[in-house]
Every structure is written in structure tokens, then in C-alpha cells.
Amino acid sequence: MALSSLVLGSSIDKPSKPIPASYWVVPGRLLAGEYPGGLSREETSSRLRAFLDAGFDCFIDLTAPGEREPYDAYVPRTALYLRKPIPDHDIPQAAGHMAEIQAELDAALHEGRKVYVHCRAGIGRTGTVIGCHLVARGLTGDAALAELNKLWADNERSRYWAEVPETREQKEFVRSWRPIEPRTHTDVTRLYADVPPLVDGLAASATAEAALLGEDVGVARALRGRFVGSLVGLASADALAAPTQFRKPGSFGVVGDLLGGGPFDLPRGGWSDDTAMALVLADSLIASSGFDAHDQVRRYARWQKEGYLSATGQCLGITASVTRAIATALYRSMPFAGSHDPEQAAKEVLSRVAPVVMFFFADGTAAVDQSVQAARITCQAPVALDCVRILAAMVHQALAGRDKQHVLRPDELLPVAELKPAVRTILEGSYTRNSPPAITGAGTVTDALEAALWAFHRSRDFRSGALEAVNLGGDSDVVGAVYGQLAGAYYGINAIPANWRNSLMRKELLQETADHLLTHALVALAE
């Protein structure tokens, strides 16, 4: 159903509402109102149950983190929770933020979801977003405000709050806001649904901005191919490593396909903590509309406790250093709790670089810096953070379509002279001079990065490099995850063997996550 046919429909009998302080925008599809949580766990559980029983499977939360007690833990994994914060009594502060909110809203409606949009009281911020939604459906600003207030009359709060949005500034925002149609998630998804073979890099005049505006659909498709390829590549190589993880080279038969098994007895296509933590980090970036370290810790804790966003519903492979960091962060309410000890330079921080680079793709320097901040939650050893820096820079260049030489030497995004000597040696190409057993899957964080780059440098295609990476044994899941992020971004989704892609557990989640990250990147690029 086209979105234009979802507008208002005032002649349709309106269904009942889960809570009275709400109003239908699109009867049966889009509801707006107050915060759905309660003052206690029991009340929150009861109120959320009413929404879920009514079929709501998408919640767009406009409140800021810490403004109210979070309720997303009560939202099932099959539903979508998106945090798009706007300051209380205010309007969006960042250019393009309203366009991003509207893109997510349109995407959810196109997916057939039943959506609830809310702030705290459902008056100011919610009214602003719904007013802009009506503008996007074709009404003028004044007509949208008039229609909004007709709809608002169905909210019980209208008895003592006559008009929405709340402030003059919010009303003027609705009057002046104009949709930028090509920037919606649904248009991006529709245009790029069938990803063609990856083109050989971005042409000099072909930019992601042009792609977003429809001037070069081929380039935009390639960009999506790289984003999806990076996350699917991560999961594919992680899954491929299952039978070789923690084993010495020569103690296992050469792996040539997804087999499952390993120390966690994974089913074929199952992936481990490396992919799960990357998805949890992506989930936080998307829901928080940016970097929120406290939110990341809460979501990691949910993964640890419930298996949130895992392949099997269980938390598998969590390391002692991650466990300690999460516990410390929660106990002290201090999110950056990773150890500074050089002897605790945990290599798993390399496995979750790609989502941060994708989210902040519009600014390569910010992408590198934010990747380091994300790593600090579980590890703050300087050499590990430097490894994150160079991997983030390489992934950014691969996503941008640069050739392999530039991908492997992204010096313009790095403080090269300040890198630790062991890391600078890798950047300067130690992986081109060494070979197994000097290249090893077991060892330090620098060993893991060097091994992944060795496989990538030698690779002719995604498959050949992935097999070289995971057959090193040792911490093959990390080596594979690092290789998969980088090679998936470089070669693109179509280069990953179809039988691997199709066998992955929760493959739809991987693609949807990449699409949401791409949406944010494209909106930021077009600003």
C-alpha cells in the first residue's frame, strides 16, 4: 500500500486505543501519544502489554536518554524500538534529524508495522513530528496544523490542553519544514532492493549525495552493497570460524564451508559474540540517534543476560574482560570501564568496528574517533585502541569504494606518527612480508589485526580470504570477523557466496540493521 493512501482516512471507524492519552493519525496503523511506560515495573509491564496485545510492533521514542525510565526491555525482539530524541519543549537541533525521523516512520509503515510515536506527554515533540508527517503527506504547514488538532481532539489530554504542538517555535517548525522525498528509508530500500554487482569504486564525480538524490542510482546501489556486505561479511566469517576456533593449525581438517559446531556447538550458519556485540552496538546507535555510552552498556548487559540480538537466543562466547567491563560500568554508572592494562588488550574490540563507521560514514574522522570511543567501553589499552583506529579508517575507505591500495593505507584519517610502534608496523605492511606461522590466529590484538589484513591483502575475492583467515585457528572468530567487516565492505554483498549468505541465522536482521545505518549515513551526507 502506498503511503499516500495511508493518510488520515477520517471516514474509517477508529479502533480502540491501548491508552486514552493518545490519538490515531492513521486508524489501525499509526498512533501518537504519551510515554507508554509507567511509574513502576508492574505498571510499565501492564501498559506495554496493552500495546503489544493491540498489535503494535514499532515504537518511536522522542524522549532523551535518562528523561524517563526506559521501557525497551519490555519490547520483544520481533518488534522495533527506535529512539529519536528531541529536547523537551524544543525542536530538532540537528539539521536533517526530522527527515531521519520521518524516514524511519515511513519505513515502518511500508513494512506493515503498527507504529506508536510518543514523547513524554505526547503534546510538544510528538505534535511536531506528527505535524511534519502530515506535511510529508502533502498538506501545507497551516493545513497540517489544523488537521493535527482535529486528530488531537481524540486524546483525553485535549480537555485541558487545547492545542498542539506546545510552543510557538514548534508550530513554526511545522509550518516551515519541507520533506526531502529522496531521503526516506523506503525510497532508498525500494531503489536499491536488488543490489547489482559492486562497481569498482566511486567515480570522481559520483558522490553518495548524488546517489541519494537519484542522480546516480548505480553508485547508491553499490554503497548499499558495501554496507550490507560489511555486516553480512562479519557474520559469515564469524560463522565460518566455528569449527576452528581455539584450535591449533594442523589439529583440524581444512574448513571450506559453513559447518557449525565448535566450542559453542553452533548450528550451521550460527555466529558468536563477535557479530552479536556488533549488532547490539548498531542497535544502540540507531535507537539513540547517535553515540550514547550508557545506552550501549545497558544493551550489552541485556545481551549478556537474555541473549538479546544473538543468533541462538543465548549469550555465547562472552569474554572475561567484557564481563568485567559490563559489571563495572553498571556498578559505577561509568560506561568507559574497559581495562587500561596493556596486558589486557582484548582483541574482540576489533569485531564491532563496522557499525560505528557506517553510522558516522559522512565524516571519516568522526567515524574513526567514535569507533575508538565505542571500544573503550570494554577495553582501553592504548595498543588495542590504535588497532581500532586503523581498522576503522580502512573500513571507511572500503565503504567509500577506494581501491585496495588506498584501503590499506588510509593515512589521511590517522595520526600515523602517534600510533604505537607495533601498530604502525602493521599499517606499514608487515602482513605483506610475513606468513604463517609468523601470521597467527592466536596471540595479541596486533596479531589478530595483522592476520586479518594478511588474508585481505592476499585475497582474490571474499571467499578465498575468508577461508585463509579462519583456517589459521586460534582466535579465528575474531580474525574472521575483522576480515569479514573489511572484505565485505570492499567486495560487496554479491561477492559473498550465496550459500553462505542464505545459510546465516537471522540474515534479515543483518540486512535490516545495515539498511538503518545506511539511512542515517545518507541523510547526513545530503545535509
C-alpha positions as CSV (number, residue, x, y, z in Angstrom):
1,M,0.0,0.0,0.0
2,A,1.4,3.4,-0.9
3,L,2.0,5.8,1.9
4,S,-0.2,8.4,0.2
5,S,-3.2,6.0,0.7
6,L,-2.4,5.8,4.5
7,V,-3.2,9.5,5.1
8,L,-5.8,10.1,7.8
9,G,-8.8,8.2,6.5
10,S,-11.3,10.1,8.7
11,S,-14.2,8.1,7.4
12,I,-12.7,4.9,8.7
13,D,-14.1,3.7,12.1
14,K,-11.3,4.2,14.5
15,P,-10.2,1.2,16.5
16,S,-9.8,1.2,20.3
17,K,-6.6,2.6,21.8
18,P,-4.3,0.9,24.3
19,I,-4.2,4.1,26.4
20,P,-6.6,7.1,26.4
21,A,-3.9,9.7,26.2
22,S,-3.3,9.0,22.5
23,Y,-4.8,9.6,19.2
24,W,-5.0,7.9,15.8
25,V,-3.2,9.5,12.9
26,V,-3.8,6.6,10.5
27,P,-6.5,4.4,12.1
28,G,-5.2,1.0,12.9
29,R,-1.6,1.8,11.7
30,L,-0.2,5.0,13.3
31,L,-1.0,6.1,16.9
32,A,0.6,9.1,18.7
33,G,0.5,10.0,22.4
34,E,2.2,10.0,25.8
35,Y,5.1,7.9,27.1
36,P,3.9,4.2,27.2
37,G,5.9,3.3,30.3
38,G,4.7,3.6,33.9
39,L,5.9,4.7,37.3
40,S,6.7,1.2,38.3
41,R,7.9,-2.0,36.6
42,E,4.4,-3.5,37.1
43,E,2.7,-0.5,35.6
44,T,5.2,-0.4,32.7
45,S,4.7,-4.1,32.0
46,S,0.9,-3.7,32.1
47,R,0.9,-0.7,29.8
48,L,3.3,-2.3,27.3
49,R,1.3,-5.5,27.3
50,A,-1.8,-3.4,26.2
51,F,0.2,-2.1,23.2
52,L,1.6,-5.5,22.3
53,D,-1.8,-7.1,22.6
54,A,-3.2,-4.5,20.2
55,G,-0.6,-5.5,17.7
56,F,1.9,-2.6,18.0
57,D,5.4,-3.7,16.8
58,C,7.2,-0.4,16.3
59,F,7.8,2.3,19.0
60,I,9.4,5.6,18.1
61,D,10.6,7.3,21.3
62,L,11.3,11.0,21.1
63,T,12.5,11.4,24.7
64,A,16.1,11.8,25.6
65,P,18.0,9.0,27.4
66,G,17.6,9.4,31.2
67,E,14.4,11.5,30.8
68,R,12.2,8.6,31.9
69,E,12.7,5.1,33.0
70,P,13.4,3.0,29.8
71,Y,10.8,0.5,28.7
72,D,12.6,-1.0,25.7
73,A,13.4,-4.1,27.8
74,Y,9.7,-5.0,27.6
75,V,9.6,-4.7,23.8
76,P,10.0,-8.2,22.2
77,R,12.7,-8.9,19.7
78,T,10.2,-9.1,16.9
79,A,9.2,-5.5,17.4
80,L,11.2,-2.4,16.6
81,Y,12.2,0.2,19.2
82,L,13.7,3.4,17.8
83,R,14.9,6.3,20.0
84,K,15.0,9.6,18.1
85,P,15.5,12.2,20.9
86,I,14.3,15.8,20.7
87,P,15.0,18.1,23.7
88,D,11.9,18.6,25.8
89,H,9.8,21.7,24.9
90,D,12.0,22.1,21.8
91,I,12.6,21.3,18.2
92,P,15.2,19.0,16.5
93,Q,18.6,20.5,17.0
94,A,20.5,18.8,14.2
95,A,19.8,19.6,10.5
96,G,18.2,16.6,8.9
97,H,17.1,15.0,12.2
98,M,13.4,15.4,11.4
99,A,14.0,14.0,7.9
100,E,15.6,11.0,9.6
101,I,12.6,10.5,12.0
102,Q,10.2,10.7,9.0
103,A,12.3,8.2,7.1
104,E,12.1,5.7,9.9
105,L,8.4,6.3,10.3
106,D,7.8,5.8,6.6
107,A,9.9,2.7,6.6
108,A,8.0,1.1,9.5
109,L,4.7,1.8,7.8
110,H,5.9,0.4,4.5
111,E,7.0,-2.7,6.3
112,G,3.4,-3.1,7.5
113,R,4.2,-2.3,11.1
114,K,1.8,-0.8,13.6
115,V,3.6,2.3,14.9
116,Y,3.4,4.3,18.2
117,V,5.1,7.7,18.2
118,H,5.5,9.4,21.6
119,C,7.4,11.8,23.8
120,R,6.7,12.3,27.5
121,A,3.2,13.9,27.5
122,G,2.5,13.5,23.8
123,I,2.0,17.2,23.2
124,G,5.0,19.2,22.0
125,R,7.6,16.9,20.4
126,T,5.1,14.3,19.3
127,G,2.8,17.0,17.8
128,T,5.8,18.4,16.0
129,V,6.7,15.1,14.4
130,I,3.1,14.2,13.5
131,G,2.6,17.7,12.0
132,C,5.7,17.2,9.8
133,H,4.4,13.7,8.9
134,L,1.2,15.4,7.6
135,V,3.3,17.9,5.7
136,A,5.2,15.0,4.1
137,R,1.9,13.5,3.1
138,G,1.1,16.7,1.0
139,L,-0.5,19.2,3.3
140,T,0.7,22.8,3.7
141,G,2.1,23.7,7.1
142,D,-1.1,25.5,8.2
143,A,-3.3,22.8,6.9
144,A,-1.2,20.2,8.7
145,L,-1.5,22.0,12.0
146,A,-5.3,22.3,11.5
147,E,-5.6,18.6,10.7
148,L,-3.3,17.7,13.6
149,N,-5.5,19.5,16.1
150,K,-8.6,17.7,14.7
151,L,-6.8,14.4,15.4
152,W,-5.6,15.7,18.8
153,A,-9.2,16.1,19.9
154,D,-9.4,12.3,20.4
155,N,-6.7,12.4,23.1
156,E,-8.0,12.8,26.6
157,R,-5.4,15.4,27.3
158,S,-7.2,17.7,24.8
159,R,-9.7,18.5,27.5
160,Y,-7.2,20.6,29.4
161,W,-4.5,21.2,26.6
162,A,-6.4,22.8,23.7
163,E,-3.8,23.0,21.0
164,V,-0.7,21.2,19.8
165,P,2.3,21.4,19.4
166,E,3.2,23.0,22.7
167,T,5.3,26.0,21.8
168,R,5.2,28.7,19.1
169,E,8.7,27.5,17.9
170,Q,7.3,24.0,17.4
171,K,4.4,25.3,15.4
172,E,6.7,27.5,13.2
173,F,8.9,24.4,12.7
174,V,5.9,22.5,11.2
175,R,4.9,25.5,9.1
176,S,8.4,25.9,7.6
177,W,9.5,22.2,7.4
178,R,9.7,20.7,3.9
179,P,10.2,17.0,3.2
180,I,13.1,15.9,1.0
181,E,11.4,12.9,-0.6
182,P,14.5,11.1,-1.9
183,R,15.9,10.9,1.7
184,T,13.4,8.4,3.0
185,H,14.5,5.0,4.0
186,T,11.7,3.5,1.9
187,D,12.9,5.2,-1.2
188,V,16.4,4.0,-0.5
189,T,15.2,0.5,0.1
190,R,13.0,0.5,-3.0
191,L,15.7,1.9,-5.3
192,Y,18.4,-0.5,-4.0
193,A,16.4,-3.6,-3.2
194,D,18.2,-5.7,-5.9
195,V,21.9,-4.9,-5.3
196,P,23.8,-5.3,-8.5
197,P,27.5,-6.4,-8.6
198,L,29.7,-3.9,-6.8
199,V,31.1,-1.3,-9.1
200,D,34.8,-0.6,-9.0
201,G,34.8,2.3,-6.6
202,L,33.1,5.7,-6.7
203,A,33.8,7.7,-9.8
204,A,35.4,11.1,-9.2
205,S,32.2,13.0,-9.8
206,A,29.9,10.4,-8.3
207,T,29.1,11.1,-4.7
208,A,26.8,9.5,-2.1
209,E,24.9,12.8,-2.1
210,A,24.2,12.5,-5.8
211,A,23.2,8.9,-5.3
212,L,20.7,9.8,-2.6
213,L,19.1,12.4,-4.8
214,G,18.6,9.9,-7.5
215,E,21.3,11.3,-9.8
216,D,23.3,8.1,-9.8
217,V,21.3,5.1,-8.7
218,G,24.1,2.7,-9.7
219,V,26.5,4.3,-7.2
220,A,23.9,4.3,-4.5
221,R,23.3,0.7,-5.1
222,A,27.0,0.0,-4.8
223,L,27.1,1.9,-1.5
224,R,24.3,-0.2,-0.1
225,G,26.1,-3.3,-1.4
226,R,29.1,-2.4,0.7
227,F,27.1,-1.5,3.9
228,V,25.2,-4.8,3.8
229,G,28.3,-6.6,2.6
230,S,30.2,-5.5,5.7
231,L,27.7,-6.8,8.2
232,V,26.9,-10.0,6.3
233,G,30.7,-10.5,5.8
234,L,31.3,-10.1,9.5
235,A,28.6,-12.7,10.3
236,S,29.7,-15.1,7.5
237,A,33.3,-15.2,8.5
238,D,32.4,-15.5,12.2
239,A,30.1,-18.4,11.4
240,L,32.8,-20.0,9.1
241,A,35.3,-19.9,12.1
242,A,33.1,-22.1,14.4
243,P,35.0,-25.4,13.9
244,T,38.5,-23.9,14.0
245,Q,38.1,-21.6,17.0
246,F,40.6,-22.2,19.8
247,R,42.3,-25.0,17.8
248,K,45.9,-25.2,16.7
249,P,46.7,-25.3,12.9
250,G,47.0,-28.9,11.9
251,S,44.7,-30.2,14.5
252,F,41.6,-29.9,12.3
253,G,40.7,-30.5,8.7
254,V,40.8,-27.6,6.3
255,V,37.4,-25.8,6.5
256,G,35.9,-24.9,3.2
257,D,32.2,-24.2,4.0
258,L,29.9,-23.2,6.9
259,L,29.8,-26.2,9.1
260,G,28.7,-25.1,12.6
261,G,29.9,-26.9,15.7
262,G,32.9,-25.7,17.5
263,P,33.2,-24.9,21.2
264,F,29.7,-23.5,21.4
265,D,28.1,-26.2,19.3
266,L,26.7,-23.7,16.9
267,P,24.2,-24.7,14.2
268,R,25.3,-24.2,10.6
269,G,25.1,-20.5,9.9
270,G,25.3,-19.6,13.6
271,W,27.5,-16.8,14.7
272,S,29.1,-15.9,18.0
273,D,29.7,-12.9,20.3
274,D,31.7,-11.1,17.7
275,T,28.6,-10.5,15.5
276,A,26.2,-10.2,18.4
277,M,28.1,-7.4,20.0
278,A,28.4,-5.6,16.7
279,L,24.6,-5.8,16.3
280,V,24.0,-4.6,19.8
281,L,26.2,-1.6,19.2
282,A,24.4,-0.9,15.9
283,D,21.1,-1.2,17.7
284,S,22.1,1.4,20.3
285,L,23.4,3.9,17.6
286,I,20.2,3.6,15.7
287,A,17.8,3.8,18.7
288,S,19.7,6.6,20.3
289,S,20.3,8.5,17.1
290,G,24.0,8.7,18.0
291,F,26.6,7.7,20.5
292,D,25.2,7.0,24.0
293,A,27.7,5.1,26.0
294,H,25.3,4.4,28.9
295,D,22.8,3.0,26.4
296,Q,25.4,0.8,24.9
297,V,26.3,-0.7,28.3
298,R,22.6,-1.4,29.0
299,R,22.2,-3.2,25.7
300,Y,25.3,-5.2,26.2
301,A,24.0,-6.2,29.6
302,R,20.7,-7.3,28.1
303,W,22.7,-9.4,25.5
304,Q,24.7,-10.9,28.4
305,K,21.5,-11.7,30.4
306,E,19.0,-12.5,27.7
307,G,20.9,-13.3,24.6
308,Y,19.5,-10.1,23.0
309,L,20.3,-9.9,19.3
310,S,22.2,-13.2,19.4
311,A,22.0,-15.9,16.7
312,T,20.6,-18.5,19.1
313,G,18.9,-16.5,21.8
314,Q,21.8,-17.2,24.1
315,C,24.9,-15.2,25.0
316,L,27.7,-17.3,23.6
317,G,31.4,-16.6,23.8
318,I,31.4,-13.5,26.1
319,T,35.0,-13.0,27.4
320,A,36.1,-12.4,30.9
321,S,37.2,-8.8,30.0
322,V,33.9,-7.9,28.6
323,T,32.0,-9.5,31.6
324,R,34.2,-7.4,34.0
325,A,33.7,-4.2,32.0
326,I,29.9,-4.5,31.8
327,A,29.7,-5.3,35.6
328,T,32.0,-2.4,36.4
329,A,30.1,0.0,34.2
330,L,26.8,-0.9,35.7
331,Y,28.0,-0.8,39.3
332,R,29.8,2.5,39.0
333,S,27.4,4.0,36.4
334,M,30.6,4.7,34.4
335,P,30.3,3.4,30.9
336,F,34.0,3.6,29.9
337,A,35.1,0.7,32.1
338,G,37.5,-1.2,29.9
339,S,40.9,-2.0,31.3
340,H,43.8,0.2,30.6
341,D,46.3,-2.6,31.3
342,P,48.5,-3.3,28.2
343,E,48.3,-7.0,29.2
344,Q,44.5,-6.9,28.8
345,A,44.5,-5.6,25.2
346,A,41.4,-7.5,24.3
347,K,41.1,-8.3,20.6
348,E,37.3,-8.6,20.5
349,V,37.0,-4.8,20.2
350,L,38.0,-5.2,16.6
351,S,34.9,-7.2,15.9
352,R,32.4,-4.3,16.3
353,V,34.1,-1.5,14.4
354,A,32.0,-1.6,11.2
355,P,28.6,-0.4,12.7
356,V,30.2,2.8,14.1
357,V,32.0,3.5,10.8
358,M,28.7,3.1,8.9
359,F,26.7,5.3,11.2
360,F,29.3,8.1,11.1
361,F,30.2,7.4,7.5
362,A,29.6,11.0,6.4
363,D,32.6,12.2,8.4
364,G,35.6,9.8,8.2
365,T,37.5,11.4,11.0
366,A,34.4,11.2,13.3
367,A,33.9,7.6,12.2
368,V,37.4,6.7,13.4
369,D,37.1,8.7,16.6
370,Q,33.7,7.3,17.6
371,S,34.9,3.7,16.9
372,V,37.7,4.3,19.5
373,Q,35.1,5.6,22.0
374,A,32.9,2.5,21.4
375,A,35.9,0.3,22.1
376,R,36.7,2.0,25.4
377,I,33.6,0.5,26.9
378,T,35.3,-2.9,27.2
379,C,39.0,-2.1,26.5
380,Q,41.1,1.0,26.9
381,A,44.6,-0.5,26.4
382,P,46.4,2.0,24.0
383,V,47.6,-0.6,21.6
384,A,44.1,-2.0,21.2
385,L,42.6,1.4,20.6
386,D,45.3,2.1,17.9
387,C,44.3,-1.2,16.2
388,V,40.7,0.0,16.3
389,R,41.8,3.3,14.7
390,I,43.5,1.8,11.7
391,L,40.8,-0.8,11.1
392,A,38.1,1.9,11.3
393,A,39.9,4.0,8.8
394,M,40.3,1.0,6.5
395,V,36.7,0.0,6.7
396,H,35.7,3.6,6.0
397,Q,37.8,3.7,2.8
398,A,36.4,0.3,1.7
399,L,32.8,1.5,2.2
400,A,33.7,4.6,0.2
401,G,34.8,2.4,-2.8
402,R,38.5,3.1,-2.7
403,D,40.9,0.7,-4.3
404,K,42.8,-1.8,-2.2
405,Q,46.0,0.2,-2.0
406,H,44.1,3.2,-0.5
407,V,42.0,0.9,1.8
408,L,45.2,-0.5,3.3
409,R,46.9,2.9,3.7
410,P,44.2,5.3,4.9
411,D,46.8,7.7,6.3
412,E,44.6,10.8,5.8
413,L,42.3,9.6,8.6
414,L,45.0,8.6,11.0
415,P,47.5,10.3,13.4
416,V,50.2,8.0,11.9
417,A,53.1,9.4,13.9
418,E,51.3,8.9,17.1
419,L,50.4,5.3,16.6
420,K,52.1,2.7,18.9
421,P,55.1,1.2,17.1
422,A,53.6,-2.3,16.9
423,V,50.5,-0.9,15.2
424,R,52.4,1.5,12.9
425,T,54.4,-1.5,11.7
426,I,51.2,-3.3,10.7
427,L,50.0,-0.1,8.9
428,E,53.3,0.0,7.0
429,G,52.7,-3.5,5.7
430,S,54.2,-6.1,8.0
431,Y,51.4,-8.5,6.8
432,T,52.9,-8.4,3.3
433,R,56.2,-9.6,4.5
434,N,55.2,-12.3,6.9
435,S,53.4,-15.7,6.5
436,P,52.3,-18.5,8.9
437,P,53.4,-19.3,11.5
438,A,54.5,-15.7,12.0
439,I,51.0,-14.8,10.9
440,T,48.8,-16.4,13.6
441,G,45.3,-16.5,14.7
442,A,46.3,-16.9,18.3
443,G,48.0,-14.2,20.2
444,T,47.6,-10.5,20.8
445,V,45.3,-7.9,19.4
446,T,48.0,-6.9,16.9
447,D,48.4,-10.5,15.8
448,A,44.7,-10.7,15.1
449,L,44.7,-7.5,13.1
450,E,47.8,-8.5,11.2
451,A,46.3,-11.9,10.4
452,A,43.1,-10.4,9.0
453,L,45.0,-7.9,6.9
454,W,47.3,-10.7,5.6
455,A,44.2,-12.6,4.4
456,F,42.6,-9.5,2.9
457,H,45.8,-8.4,1.1
458,R,46.2,-11.9,-0.5
459,S,42.5,-12.3,-1.3
460,R,41.3,-12.5,-4.8
461,D,37.6,-12.5,-3.7
462,F,35.7,-12.6,-0.4
463,R,35.7,-16.4,-0.2
464,S,39.4,-17.1,-0.7
465,G,40.4,-14.6,2.0
466,A,37.8,-15.7,4.5
467,L,39.0,-19.3,4.2
468,E,42.6,-18.3,4.8
469,A,41.6,-16.2,7.8
470,V,39.6,-18.9,9.6
471,N,41.9,-21.8,8.9
472,L,44.6,-20.1,10.9
473,G,42.8,-21.4,14.0
474,G,43.3,-19.9,17.4
475,D,41.0,-16.9,17.8
476,S,39.7,-17.5,14.3
477,D,36.4,-15.9,15.1
478,V,38.0,-12.5,15.8
479,V,40.3,-12.8,12.8
480,G,37.4,-13.8,10.6
481,A,35.2,-11.0,12.0
482,V,37.9,-8.4,11.2
483,Y,38.4,-9.8,7.7
484,G,34.7,-10.1,7.1
485,Q,33.9,-6.5,8.0
486,L,36.7,-5.2,5.8
487,A,36.4,-7.6,2.9
488,G,32.6,-7.4,2.9
489,A,32.8,-3.6,2.6
490,Y,35.4,-3.9,-0.1
491,Y,34.0,-6.7,-2.3
492,G,30.3,-6.0,-1.5
493,I,27.3,-8.3,-0.7
494,N,27.2,-10.1,-4.1
495,A,30.8,-11.3,-3.6
496,I,29.9,-13.3,-0.5
497,P,28.9,-16.8,-1.6
498,A,25.2,-17.1,-1.9
499,N,25.1,-20.4,0.0
500,W,26.9,-18.7,2.9
501,R,24.5,-15.7,2.9
502,N,21.4,-17.8,2.7
503,S,22.6,-20.1,5.5
504,L,23.2,-17.4,8.0
505,M,21.0,-17.3,11.0
506,R,19.0,-14.1,11.4
507,K,20.1,-12.9,8.0
508,E,17.2,-10.5,7.7
509,L,18.3,-8.8,10.9
510,L,21.7,-8.2,9.5
511,Q,20.4,-6.7,6.3
512,E,17.8,-4.5,8.2
513,T,20.5,-3.2,10.5
514,A,22.8,-2.3,7.6
515,D,19.9,-0.5,5.9
516,H,19.1,1.6,9.0
517,L,22.8,2.5,9.3
518,L,22.8,3.4,5.6
519,T,19.7,5.6,6.1
520,H,21.5,7.7,8.7
521,A,24.6,7.9,6.6
522,L,22.7,9.1,3.5
523,V,20.8,11.7,5.4
524,A,24.0,13.0,7.0
525,L,25.7,13.1,3.6
526,A,22.9,15.0,2.0
527,E,22.8,17.8,4.6
